[in-house]
Amino acid sequence: MSAPRTLRQYAALPWRHAEAIEILLVTSRETRRWVIPKGWPIAGLAPDASAAQEAFEEAGVQGTVESSAIGVFHYVKRRKGRTARMCRVEVFALKVESEAQTWPELAERSRRWFTAEEAAAAVDEPELKALILSFGAAPRRS
């Protein structure tokens, strides 16, 4: 019997430049852990556009999304009544240009801005921690 295939998701790393790079995290629906907005591929949308759509639905932010992934991370997706599966998440930087007062998942999630170091400390996945720290350390246009 072969191992189940790894599932693919797309994520946005919402950021802004205040005094330093800040990263926007949202809480997951069930465990309330801090995560970045992510989801399954959306039919008819390119990976970067899928990531941008997730950022709006989960965090209420819009902006300019980079067309190439800045990195990947893996995590185990646990769903009620289903087998846990490994997910590979491609991450796209999204420079936040507007924050909505209401958005589709407002009632299900919280959002908060963190410094890159605080964001890395807040997330659980080691590869995501490293990706956030690397992103925060890289020079960015304001």
Buried (B, 14 or more C-beta within 10 A) or exposed (E): EEEEEEEEBBBBBBBBEEEEBBBBBBBBEEEEEBBBBBBEBBEEEBBBBBBBBBBBBBBBBBBEBBEEBBBBBEBEEEEEEEEEBEBEBBBBBBBBEEBEEEBEBBEEBEBBBBBBBBBBEBBEBEBBBEBBBEBBEEEBEE
